[in-house]
Amino acid sequence: MRFKGLDLNLLVALDILLTEKNVSRAAEKLFLSQSATSGALARLRDYFDDELLVQVGRKMVLTPRATALAGKVRAALVQIDGTIIQAPGFDPATVQRTIRIIASDFITISCLRSAVRNIGREAPGLVIDIQQPAHKPHEKIERGEVELLVMPELYVSPDHPSERVFSDGYVVVAWEGNTTHGTTITEAEFFAAQHATVMFETHTPSYEAWFIKNRSANERKLAVIAGSFSALPFLIEGTEYLALMHRSMAEIFAAQMPLRIIPCPIDIPELVEAIQWHTYSDSDECLAWVREKIMTAARNS
């Protein structure tokens, strides 16, 4: 189909070419041969009267015209998907679809696991694809690469709708056999101890680590740095290390492992978690249903 002389089938090819900046990788994403993808690029160059992608050294870069087009093309495709392609009359029992969610392992364990169980019982054809937070998760929402973000409210984008899911406080967790620390701990003892903490793949500190670093005159003595919250209980087991953990997650692990939960001597504000989706997905009945299942699970956890 052509619209004002443009073959609309080429829009998807244009989007992937501008994202990958590589004909071979774009061909793989498009499930086309490299020659067919090169042909699509040639037709796009002809239509826009612009090279779009130019070779610079060993890589291809976008021309100024391509840079200007990239965001607009992606936004158009996301809008088409959210407002035209998604069929009305959503039925959980018959839906066949994948919902992609960016959420930390803390969110997955504390909230999403029960939501996933409930979703699976009512919508057996619905696949929930949970992805770990990566660099610039908002860009994945913008590009339609994921449908939902579940993350701290202070990090959500003001450009898309969001809703609070739940809030959680912090506790200190120690191995039950820890002989240095009992059921209470002072601030001085807290900072004198060695700690296990979390640092994400993007080298971004966790919220509690950021808070202590920026709001406290003292710094923790770090013994081990993990890439996930769920690793912390295993790393402190059999040691004198301490770990700051979300209360709900600490309680889940303490019910299964020899751990001691100690009130936190640092007044860290509760972390408010929010769920966010693309503006164009507001009318997506399936996505609204999934959000409600997540909200219900959070209220009941």
Residue frames as qw, qx, qy, qz and C-alpha x, y, z in Angstrom:
[[0.000, 0.888, 0.461, 0.000, 0.00, 0.00, 0.00],
 [0.436, 0.212, -0.002, 0.874, 1.23, 3.45, -0.86],
 [0.168, -0.874, -0.394, 0.228, 0.53, 6.69, 0.94],
 [0.091, 0.961, -0.140, -0.220, 1.62, 9.85, -0.88],
 [0.598, 0.667, -0.445, 0.004, 4.02, 7.75, -2.91],
 [0.096, -0.524, 0.795, -0.290, 5.55, 5.90, 0.07],
 [0.710, -0.093, -0.682, -0.148, 5.15, 2.14, 0.35],
 [0.544, -0.659, 0.213, -0.475, 3.95, 1.90, 3.98],
 [0.978, -0.136, -0.119, 0.104, 5.55, -1.54, 4.29],
 [0.609, 0.448, -0.281, 0.591, 8.87, 0.27, 4.16],
 [0.308, -0.783, 0.172, -0.513, 8.17, 2.13, 7.43],
 [0.893, -0.432, 0.121, -0.017, 8.98, -0.95, 9.49],
 [0.844, 0.231, -0.010, 0.484, 12.17, -1.47, 7.51],
 [0.196, 0.743, -0.129, 0.627, 13.10, 2.19, 7.98],
 [0.593, -0.724, 0.144, -0.320, 12.54, 1.97, 11.73],
 [0.936, -0.270, 0.143, 0.176, 14.77, -1.09, 12.11],
 [0.697, 0.455, -0.013, 0.554, 17.46, 0.23, 9.77],
 [0.005, 0.791, -0.158, 0.592, 17.68, 3.49, 11.70],
 [0.732, -0.624, 0.177, -0.207, 17.79, 1.60, 14.99],
 [0.941, -0.130, 0.182, 0.252, 20.36, -1.03, 14.04],
 [0.093, 0.889, -0.356, -0.272, 22.47, 1.20, 11.75],
 [0.219, -0.373, 0.870, 0.236, 23.55, -2.03, 10.09],
 [0.641, 0.211, -0.396, -0.623, 22.00, -3.73, 7.04],
 [0.449, 0.099, -0.888, 0.013, 22.91, -7.27, 8.13],
 [0.000, -0.145, -0.782, 0.606, 21.42, -6.91, 11.63],
 [0.469, 0.247, 0.098, -0.843, 18.36, -5.17, 10.20],
 [0.570, 0.170, -0.661, -0.456, 17.88, -8.04, 7.75],
 [0.277, -0.046, -0.923, 0.262, 17.87, -10.52, 10.66],
 [0.189, 0.249, 0.552, -0.773, 15.27, -8.47, 12.55],
 [0.525, 0.337, -0.117, -0.773, 13.12, -8.14, 9.42],
 [0.713, 0.067, 0.698, -0.027, 13.47, -11.83, 8.50],
 [0.636, 0.756, -0.012, -0.157, 14.65, -10.77, 5.05],
 [0.842, 0.146, 0.072, 0.514, 17.74, -11.49, 3.02],
 [0.371, -0.534, 0.040, 0.759, 20.52, -8.93, 3.08],
 [0.189, 0.121, 0.536, 0.814, 19.93, -8.12, -0.59],
 [0.144, -0.691, -0.642, -0.299, 16.19, -7.52, 0.04],
 [0.382, -0.776, -0.288, 0.411, 17.02, -5.25, 2.98],
 [0.347, -0.285, 0.279, 0.849, 19.55, -3.36, 0.87],
 [0.068, 0.407, 0.644, 0.645, 16.84, -2.97, -1.75],
 [0.260, -0.807, -0.530, 0.028, 14.46, -1.54, 0.84],
 [0.400, -0.623, -0.028, 0.671, 17.13, 0.93, 1.92],
 [0.270, 0.028, 0.488, 0.830, 17.68, 1.96, -1.71],
 [0.076, -0.632, -0.637, -0.434, 13.94, 2.65, -2.16],
 [0.371, -0.806, -0.356, 0.293, 13.84, 4.65, 1.07],
 [0.405, -0.386, 0.184, 0.809, 16.83, 6.70, -0.03],
 [0.145, 0.286, 0.592, 0.739, 15.10, 7.38, -3.31],
 [0.198, -0.759, -0.594, -0.178, 11.83, 8.42, -1.66],
 [0.399, -0.834, -0.189, 0.330, 13.40, 10.73, 0.93],
 [0.499, 0.785, -0.097, 0.353, 16.11, 11.94, -1.48],
 [0.294, -0.793, 0.469, -0.254, 18.64, 11.36, 1.29],
 [0.467, 0.359, -0.804, 0.086, 21.29, 8.74, 1.99],
 [0.775, -0.505, -0.121, -0.362, 19.79, 8.11, 5.49],
 [0.835, -0.458, 0.240, 0.187, 22.71, 5.83, 6.43],
 [0.485, 0.798, -0.348, 0.085, 26.27, 6.61, 5.41],
 [0.914, -0.085, -0.208, 0.337, 29.47, 4.65, 5.92],
 [0.055, -0.900, 0.339, -0.268, 31.96, 6.32, 8.26],
 [0.154, -0.522, 0.825, -0.156, 34.99, 4.13, 8.85],
 [0.125, 0.014, -0.990, -0.060, 33.76, 0.66, 9.80],
 [0.115, 0.465, 0.789, -0.385, 30.26, 1.69, 10.87],
 [0.039, 0.542, 0.531, 0.650, 27.21, 3.38, 9.42],
 [0.078, -0.324, -0.452, 0.827, 25.81, 6.59, 10.92],
 [0.225, 0.748, 0.622, -0.057, 22.55, 8.43, 10.46],
 [0.242, 0.388, 0.209, 0.864, 22.37, 11.52, 8.30],
 [0.113, 0.060, 0.357, -0.925, 20.72, 14.61, 9.89],
 [0.585, -0.049, -0.317, -0.745, 17.52, 13.80, 7.97],
 [0.657, -0.109, -0.745, -0.041, 17.52, 10.22, 9.31],
 [0.238, -0.070, -0.656, 0.713, 18.12, 11.45, 12.85],
 [0.335, 0.027, 0.121, -0.934, 15.09, 13.71, 12.54],
 [0.671, -0.023, -0.493, -0.553, 12.98, 10.86, 11.14],
 [0.363, 0.090, -0.903, 0.213, 13.94, 8.15, 13.66],
 [0.107, 0.143, 0.694, -0.697, 11.80, 9.22, 16.61],
 [0.521, 0.240, -0.007, -0.819, 8.83, 10.19, 14.42],
 [0.595, 0.156, -0.703, -0.357, 8.78, 6.86, 12.58],
 [0.265, -0.034, -0.902, 0.340, 8.95, 4.88, 15.83],
 [0.253, 0.189, 0.474, -0.822, 6.19, 7.02, 17.40],
 [0.589, 0.202, -0.295, -0.725, 3.97, 6.46, 14.36],
 [0.546, 0.074, -0.824, -0.131, 4.41, 2.68, 14.54],
 [0.103, -0.101, -0.805, 0.576, 3.74, 2.60, 18.28],
 [0.401, 0.204, 0.218, -0.866, 0.59, 4.68, 17.79],
 [0.619, 0.150, -0.549, -0.542, -0.64, 2.36, 15.03],
 [0.423, -0.002, -0.893, 0.150, -0.07, -0.65, 17.27],
 [0.034, -0.169, -0.692, 0.701, -1.75, 0.91, 20.29],
 [0.367, 0.342, 0.235, -0.833, -4.74, 2.52, 18.60],
 [0.637, 0.357, -0.338, -0.594, -5.46, 0.46, 15.48],
 [0.478, 0.254, -0.834, -0.103, -3.94, -3.02, 15.54],
 [0.048, -0.018, 0.875, -0.482, -4.96, -4.10, 19.07],
 [0.331, -0.357, -0.719, -0.495, -8.38, -5.70, 18.69],
 [0.419, -0.335, 0.287, -0.794, -11.25, -4.62, 20.95],
 [0.886, -0.174, -0.148, -0.403, -13.34, -7.06, 22.96],
 [0.168, 0.507, -0.803, 0.265, -10.48, -8.48, 25.06],
 [0.908, -0.270, -0.115, -0.298, -11.14, -11.98, 26.44],
 [0.299, -0.672, 0.668, -0.110, -8.55, -13.33, 28.94],
 [0.822, -0.049, 0.557, -0.108, -9.50, -16.93, 28.18],
 [0.806, 0.481, 0.308, 0.155, -8.65, -16.69, 24.47],
 [0.133, 0.953, -0.248, -0.111, -6.01, -13.96, 24.17],
 [0.898, 0.053, 0.102, 0.425, -2.69, -14.95, 22.55],
 [0.199, 0.912, -0.100, 0.344, -0.10, -12.29, 23.26],
 [0.702, -0.105, -0.344, 0.614, 3.17, -11.43, 25.01],
 [0.191, -0.961, -0.068, -0.190, 3.35, -8.57, 27.51],
 [0.682, 0.233, -0.317, 0.616, 6.89, -7.33, 28.13],
 [0.436, -0.885, -0.113, -0.114, 7.62, -5.77, 31.53],
 [0.454, 0.467, -0.474, 0.593, 10.79, -4.15, 32.82],
 [0.641, -0.699, 0.017, -0.317, 11.07, -4.83, 36.56],
 [0.038, 0.607, -0.741, 0.284, 13.83, -5.56, 39.06],
 [0.500, -0.057, -0.862, 0.059, 14.10, -8.92, 40.80],
 [0.045, 0.105, 0.620, -0.777, 12.78, -7.19, 43.94],
 [0.535, 0.170, -0.015, -0.827, 9.56, -6.23, 42.14],
 [0.608, 0.125, -0.704, -0.345, 9.34, -9.68, 40.56],
 [0.373, -0.061, -0.870, 0.317, 9.65, -11.51, 43.87],
 [0.058, 0.181, 0.555, -0.810, 7.63, -9.11, 46.03],
 [0.454, 0.404, 0.205, -0.767, 4.76, -8.40, 43.63],
 [0.520, 0.395, -0.484, -0.583, 4.84, -9.84, 40.14],
 [0.091, 0.142, -0.985, -0.019, 5.14, -13.50, 41.10],
 [0.283, 0.353, 0.784, -0.425, 1.63, -13.63, 42.55],
 [0.455, 0.578, -0.014, -0.677, 0.27, -11.49, 39.69],
 [0.291, 0.389, -0.772, -0.410, 1.83, -13.91, 37.17],
 [0.097, 0.093, 0.979, -0.152, 0.16, -16.88, 38.87],
 [0.370, 0.521, 0.525, -0.563, -3.24, -15.20, 38.73],
 [0.397, 0.589, -0.323, -0.626, -2.76, -14.10, 35.12],
 [0.122, 0.268, -0.922, -0.251, -1.73, -17.63, 34.12],
 [0.241, 0.265, 0.890, -0.283, -4.89, -19.13, 35.60],
 [0.392, 0.664, 0.399, -0.497, -7.23, -16.71, 33.81],
 [0.519, 0.785, -0.189, -0.282, -5.28, -16.05, 30.60],
 [0.841, -0.223, 0.436, 0.230, -3.28, -19.18, 29.71],
 [0.698, 0.526, 0.264, 0.407, -2.36, -17.76, 26.29],
 [0.019, 0.975, -0.103, 0.196, -0.81, -14.62, 27.75],
 [0.814, 0.036, -0.236, 0.529, 3.00, -14.71, 28.10],
 [0.268, -0.962, 0.037, 0.021, 4.58, -12.36, 30.65],
 [0.760, 0.338, -0.152, 0.534, 8.14, -11.50, 29.61],
 [0.427, -0.896, -0.020, 0.122, 9.93, -9.89, 32.59],
 [0.675, 0.499, -0.145, 0.524, 13.15, -8.08, 31.70],
 [0.579, -0.476, -0.245, 0.615, 15.77, -6.69, 34.06],
 [0.059, 0.962, 0.068, -0.258, 16.20, -2.89, 34.17],
 [0.724, 0.199, 0.226, 0.621, 18.63, -1.72, 31.52],
 [0.248, -0.236, 0.049, 0.938, 20.09, 1.59, 30.41],
 [0.268, 0.139, -0.144, -0.943, 17.37, 4.18, 29.67],
 [0.203, 0.289, 0.933, -0.071, 14.31, 1.97, 30.19],
 [0.328, 0.633, 0.302, -0.632, 12.05, 4.86, 29.16],
 [0.231, 0.474, -0.564, -0.635, 13.38, 4.57, 25.62],
 [0.019, 0.057, 0.987, 0.146, 12.03, 1.01, 25.50],
 [0.241, 0.591, 0.650, -0.413, 8.56, 2.33, 26.35],
 [0.226, 0.668, -0.138, -0.695, 8.94, 5.12, 23.77],
 [0.201, 0.376, -0.758, -0.493, 9.97, 2.63, 21.10],
 [0.850, 0.004, -0.069, -0.522, 7.26, 0.12, 21.98],
 [0.471, 0.356, -0.802, 0.093, 9.89, -2.50, 22.89],
 [0.166, -0.187, -0.874, 0.417, 8.16, -3.13, 26.23],
 [0.261, -0.632, -0.554, -0.475, 4.59, -2.51, 27.35],
 [0.545, -0.807, -0.169, -0.151, 5.12, -1.78, 31.05],
 [0.364, 0.430, -0.551, 0.616, 7.74, -0.40, 33.42],
 [0.668, -0.692, -0.260, -0.085, 7.50, -1.14, 37.14],
 [0.594, 0.230, -0.285, 0.716, 10.08, 0.98, 38.90],
 [0.278, -0.455, -0.435, 0.725, 10.58, 3.62, 41.63],
 [0.193, 0.865, 0.461, -0.040, 8.18, 6.51, 41.17],
 [0.175, -0.843, 0.149, 0.486, 10.96, 9.08, 41.25],
 [0.312, -0.299, 0.681, 0.591, 12.35, 7.58, 38.03],
 [0.466, 0.541, 0.696, 0.074, 9.15, 7.44, 35.94],
 [0.243, 0.156, 0.371, 0.883, 8.85, 9.64, 32.86],
 [0.212, 0.445, 0.376, -0.784, 6.49, 12.63, 32.98],
 [0.277, 0.274, -0.503, -0.771, 5.63, 12.01, 29.31],
 [0.495, -0.112, -0.789, -0.346, 3.49, 8.91, 29.87],
 [0.666, -0.521, -0.032, -0.534, 0.78, 7.86, 32.33],
 [0.395, 0.189, -0.825, 0.357, 1.71, 6.03, 35.52],
 [0.684, -0.556, -0.169, -0.441, 0.11, 4.79, 38.71],
 [0.207, -0.560, 0.707, -0.379, 1.46, 4.01, 42.18],
 [0.716, -0.009, -0.681, -0.155, 1.68, 0.28, 42.88],
 [0.759, -0.577, -0.285, 0.093, 2.98, 0.03, 46.46],
 [0.052, 0.830, -0.421, 0.362, 5.58, 1.37, 48.87],
 [0.915, -0.196, -0.299, 0.187, 8.12, -0.46, 50.97],
 [0.295, -0.903, 0.300, -0.086, 10.58, 0.39, 53.72],
 [0.582, 0.514, -0.595, 0.207, 14.06, -0.89, 54.51],
 [0.812, -0.559, 0.147, -0.083, 15.49, -3.25, 57.10],
 [0.057, 0.666, -0.743, 0.004, 18.95, -4.54, 57.92],
 [0.977, 0.001, -0.105, -0.187, 19.44, -8.24, 57.29],
 [0.090, -0.646, 0.751, -0.106, 22.09, -10.42, 58.92],
 [0.606, 0.078, -0.788, -0.074, 22.84, -14.14, 58.95],
 [0.745, -0.574, -0.177, -0.291, 21.18, -15.84, 61.92],
 [0.876, -0.224, -0.183, 0.385, 24.60, -17.05, 63.03],
 [0.286, 0.683, -0.144, 0.656, 26.04, -13.52, 63.01],
 [0.635, -0.454, -0.473, 0.409, 27.67, -13.10, 66.45],
 [0.301, 0.054, -0.081, 0.949, 28.54, -9.42, 66.04],
 [0.299, -0.133, -0.081, -0.942, 25.01, -8.05, 65.64],
 [0.158, 0.224, 0.889, -0.367, 21.90, -8.98, 67.54],
 [0.164, 0.646, 0.740, 0.095, 18.29, -7.90, 67.14],
 [0.057, 0.979, 0.150, -0.124, 19.07, -4.17, 67.22],
 [0.692, 0.119, 0.105, 0.705, 21.86, -2.07, 65.79],
 [0.120, -0.815, -0.111, 0.556, 23.03, 1.50, 66.29],
 [0.523, 0.850, -0.040, -0.054, 23.98, 3.83, 63.48],
 [0.101, -0.784, 0.609, 0.056, 27.63, 3.65, 64.56],
 [0.615, -0.162, 0.772, 0.024, 27.55, -0.16, 64.52],
 [0.716, 0.602, 0.339, -0.101, 25.85, -0.08, 61.14],
 [0.416, 0.877, -0.240, -0.008, 28.62, 1.96, 59.56],
 [0.301, -0.650, 0.698, -0.006, 31.36, 0.00, 61.34],
 [0.785, 0.058, 0.614, -0.055, 30.14, -3.27, 59.79],
 [0.078, -0.230, 0.726, 0.644, 30.96, -4.69, 56.39],
 [0.587, 0.418, 0.327, -0.612, 28.09, -4.70, 53.90],
 [0.356, 0.194, 0.792, 0.456, 26.78, -6.45, 50.82],
 [0.278, 0.587, 0.158, -0.744, 25.06, -4.08, 48.40],
 [0.635, 0.501, 0.572, 0.137, 23.60, -3.87, 44.90],
 [0.019, 0.577, -0.316, -0.753, 24.96, -2.13, 41.81],
 [0.759, 0.499, 0.342, -0.238, 23.06, -2.50, 38.56],
 [0.754, 0.222, 0.399, 0.473, 24.53, -3.37, 35.17],
 [0.290, 0.845, 0.179, 0.412, 24.24, 0.29, 34.22],
 [0.483, 0.091, -0.395, 0.776, 26.52, 1.13, 37.20],
 [0.332, -0.573, -0.073, -0.745, 23.55, 2.89, 38.82],
 [0.047, 0.102, -0.829, 0.548, 23.38, 2.41, 42.60],
 [0.258, -0.538, -0.797, -0.095, 20.20, 1.14, 44.20],
 [0.202, -0.806, -0.206, -0.518, 17.92, 3.73, 45.82],
 [0.698, -0.707, -0.085, 0.072, 19.03, 2.99, 49.39],
 [0.744, -0.095, 0.086, 0.656, 22.70, 3.09, 48.37],
 [0.241, 0.571, 0.204, 0.758, 22.12, 6.42, 46.63],
 [0.408, -0.832, -0.210, -0.313, 20.29, 7.81, 49.67],
 [0.761, -0.562, -0.027, 0.323, 23.03, 6.89, 52.15],
 [0.646, 0.118, 0.157, 0.738, 25.78, 8.16, 49.88],
 [0.136, 0.540, 0.223, 0.800, 24.07, 11.52, 49.33],
 [0.444, -0.730, -0.173, -0.490, 22.27, 12.11, 52.66],
 [0.823, -0.545, -0.076, 0.139, 24.67, 10.68, 55.21],
 [0.035, -0.899, 0.437, -0.008, 28.03, 11.93, 56.45],
 [0.522, -0.396, 0.754, 0.048, 29.23, 8.34, 56.66],
 [0.624, 0.383, -0.535, -0.422, 29.81, 5.68, 54.03],
 [0.948, -0.181, 0.191, -0.178, 29.27, 1.96, 54.32],
 [0.196, -0.546, 0.786, 0.212, 32.21, -0.41, 54.23],
 [0.842, 0.315, -0.127, -0.418, 31.49, -2.61, 51.24],
 [0.527, -0.354, 0.768, 0.083, 32.60, -6.23, 51.23],
 [0.339, 0.168, 0.850, 0.365, 30.67, -7.44, 48.19],
 [0.363, 0.397, -0.053, -0.841, 28.67, -5.84, 45.37],
 [0.435, 0.244, 0.864, 0.074, 25.96, -7.86, 43.65],
 [0.068, -0.030, -0.504, -0.861, 23.98, -7.28, 40.46],
 [0.478, -0.418, -0.580, -0.511, 20.62, -8.20, 41.99],
 [0.464, -0.507, 0.320, -0.652, 18.68, -7.81, 45.25],
 [0.949, -0.162, -0.068, -0.262, 17.93, -11.52, 45.46],
 [0.739, 0.320, -0.478, 0.351, 21.65, -12.35, 45.67],
 [0.106, -0.669, 0.405, -0.615, 22.12, -10.45, 48.95],
 [0.806, -0.433, 0.221, -0.337, 20.76, -13.10, 51.39],
 [0.978, 0.113, -0.063, 0.163, 23.05, -15.75, 49.90],
 [0.507, 0.594, -0.297, 0.550, 26.07, -13.47, 50.06],
 [0.253, -0.640, 0.411, -0.598, 25.67, -12.62, 53.76],
 [0.940, -0.265, -0.060, -0.204, 24.87, -16.19, 54.84],
 [0.917, -0.095, -0.121, 0.367, 27.75, -17.61, 56.88],
 [0.445, 0.369, -0.126, 0.806, 29.37, -14.16, 57.29],
 [0.234, -0.534, -0.457, 0.672, 29.27, -11.14, 59.59],
 [0.075, 0.140, 0.354, 0.921, 28.19, -8.94, 56.68],
 [0.272, 0.524, 0.543, -0.597, 25.02, -6.86, 56.76],
 [0.144, 0.253, 0.640, 0.711, 22.69, -6.00, 53.90],
 [0.322, 0.303, 0.248, -0.862, 20.01, -3.36, 53.47],
 [0.027, 0.207, 0.891, 0.402, 16.93, -4.93, 51.94],
 [0.453, -0.271, -0.232, -0.817, 13.35, -4.00, 51.16],
 [0.458, -0.213, 0.648, -0.570, 11.22, -5.18, 54.09],
 [0.866, 0.190, 0.104, -0.450, 8.84, -7.32, 52.00],
 [0.736, 0.461, -0.496, -0.001, 11.67, -9.12, 50.23],
 [0.043, 0.463, -0.766, 0.445, 13.61, -9.65, 53.48],
 [0.648, -0.116, 0.502, -0.561, 10.56, -11.27, 55.06],
 [0.894, 0.313, -0.155, -0.280, 10.16, -13.65, 52.11],
 [0.590, 0.471, -0.620, 0.215, 13.79, -14.80, 52.33],
 [0.179, -0.422, 0.681, -0.571, 13.83, -14.91, 56.15],
 [0.833, -0.047, 0.244, -0.494, 10.97, -17.43, 56.02],
 [0.946, 0.298, -0.118, -0.034, 13.19, -19.77, 54.00],
 [0.644, 0.429, -0.403, 0.489, 16.74, -19.02, 55.13],
 [0.620, -0.517, -0.389, 0.444, 18.57, -18.55, 58.46],
 [0.251, 0.478, 0.046, 0.840, 18.37, -14.75, 58.42],
 [0.263, -0.563, -0.528, 0.579, 17.84, -12.12, 61.11],
 [0.128, 0.729, 0.338, 0.581, 15.84, -8.96, 60.33],
 [0.410, -0.389, -0.347, 0.748, 17.00, -5.89, 62.26],
 [0.133, 0.928, 0.324, -0.128, 15.31, -2.45, 62.29],
 [0.586, 0.482, 0.055, 0.649, 17.26, 0.00, 60.15],
 [0.409, -0.590, -0.277, 0.639, 19.03, 2.70, 62.22],
 [0.132, -0.116, 0.302, 0.937, 19.03, 5.06, 59.20],
 [0.396, 0.562, 0.484, -0.541, 15.81, 6.94, 58.46],
 [0.106, -0.071, 0.698, 0.704, 15.47, 6.03, 54.78],
 [0.545, 0.240, 0.096, -0.798, 12.17, 7.19, 53.21],
 [0.705, 0.206, 0.672, -0.095, 9.94, 4.42, 51.91],
 [0.079, -0.208, 0.670, 0.708, 10.44, 3.60, 48.28],
 [0.605, 0.453, 0.349, -0.554, 7.28, 4.15, 46.21],
 [0.319, -0.038, 0.817, 0.479, 7.00, 1.85, 43.19],
 [0.490, 0.521, 0.105, -0.690, 4.95, 2.86, 40.14],
 [0.592, 0.235, 0.718, 0.280, 3.77, 1.21, 36.95],
 [0.175, 0.633, -0.165, -0.736, 4.05, 3.10, 33.64],
 [0.604, 0.355, 0.675, 0.231, 2.77, 2.52, 30.11],
 [0.215, 0.056, 0.397, 0.890, 2.81, 4.39, 26.80],
 [0.321, 0.313, 0.199, -0.871, 0.17, 7.06, 26.24],
 [0.500, 0.205, -0.543, -0.642, -0.94, 5.26, 23.09],
 [0.334, -0.053, -0.940, 0.032, -1.69, 2.14, 25.15],
 [0.291, -0.034, 0.455, -0.841, -4.39, 3.82, 27.24],
 [0.743, 0.132, -0.028, -0.655, -7.15, 2.12, 25.25],
 [0.470, 0.263, -0.840, -0.070, -5.44, -1.31, 25.24],
 [0.780, -0.401, -0.032, -0.479, -7.92, -3.50, 27.15],
 [0.915, -0.014, -0.353, 0.196, -5.49, -6.39, 27.59],
 [0.434, 0.331, -0.402, 0.735, -2.79, -4.14, 29.02],
 [0.384, -0.493, 0.166, -0.763, -5.27, -2.46, 31.38],
 [0.910, -0.278, -0.191, -0.242, -6.32, -5.92, 32.60],
 [0.788, 0.112, -0.394, 0.460, -2.69, -6.91, 33.26],
 [0.099, 0.460, -0.321, 0.822, -2.08, -3.65, 35.13],
 [0.644, -0.464, 0.038, -0.607, -5.10, -4.31, 37.34],
 [0.942, -0.138, -0.300, 0.056, -3.83, -7.81, 38.12],
 [0.561, 0.257, -0.395, 0.680, -0.49, -6.35, 39.17],
 [0.208, -0.486, 0.203, -0.824, -2.18, -3.67, 41.30],
 [0.830, -0.372, -0.132, -0.393, -4.39, -6.30, 42.98],
 [0.871, -0.002, -0.375, 0.316, -1.39, -8.52, 43.73],
 [0.301, 0.377, -0.357, 0.800, 0.46, -5.55, 45.24],
 [0.470, -0.491, 0.094, -0.728, -2.53, -4.68, 47.47],
 [0.920, -0.282, -0.117, -0.247, -2.78, -8.26, 48.70],
 [0.752, 0.259, -0.460, 0.395, 0.91, -8.86, 49.28]]
